[in-house]
Amino acid sequence: MGPVADTGWPARARGAACCAALLFAVLIALDAGTRGLTGPRTLLWAALAVVLLAILLPPHVTAGDGWLASRGLLRRRRVLTGRLVAVHWGGAFAQRLVLRDAAGNRLELDLQVLAANPALWHRLDTALRHSRTHGTLRIGSADLEQLTRALDAVTAHAVLRVSGLAGFRGGPRPRRRRG
């Protein structure tokens, strides 16, 4: 099987680029309106737009046989999923999954990426089970069980919603009285 990627990343990357471009355009328009637009100020506004892009641009997550990677604007992180030693799930505001492999590599993932991409979650779940059965995963088994239950519930709800059964409660429906 070939690598799988976060299918929602292109749209989120376009959104980040649009926000940065909009900020740049507004700053240039305001500066031009006050007749204060100069070359150095244009460079300053462009740099500010690039900083905003760097902040808003989400990492691009991909997975293949035996690896999981996250590529941001400035750095790329990669773990060997067949040799994972630690899994930690948590975060006060944004739920994050932190993975560590035997080589000391560390990768942090937003759980929304895994919830929105069942193919990525399947690759990671298979690798986590492999690491656990081969004894390399020493830290985070409880976190892994909670994560598996949470993401499986999200996936099941998405399947039901797509199939039109999300609101189905089962059982006979009461008849309405005409009168």
PyMOL commands that set and color helices and strands:
alter all, ss='L'
color gray80, all
select helices_A, chain A and resi 9-33+39-56+81-83+111-116+118-133+141-163
alter helices_A, ss='H'
color red, helices_A
select strands_A, chain A and resi 4-5+60-64+67-71+76-80+84-90+96-101+106-110
alter strands_A, ss='S'
color yellow, strands_A
deselect
rebuild
show_as cartoon
